[in-house]
Amino acid sequence: MGQSNPDTRFVVCIKNEGYPASLELRKIYRVIADASAARHALVRVVDESGEDYLYPRAYFVSIELPEAVEEALALSM
């Protein structure tokens, strides 16, 4: 299996107030690096639409996953 991208991060949704159709609670989402968004307490994630959008950082908790899990998620996303 190939190496996972070291810049790839994953988060778990812990709040979806205002975005129930876009974010599922307790679901793992892939983060797209966005320094400008981070300065505004936002995080860019690939949501249920399959597109990346900005959401409040407080809606997520960062997680570290084993490489095999990251690879499996990358294939499904």
Helices and strands as residue ranges (DSSP letters): E 9-13, E 28-32, H 35-39, E 42-46, E 52-56, G 57-59, E 60-63, H 67-76
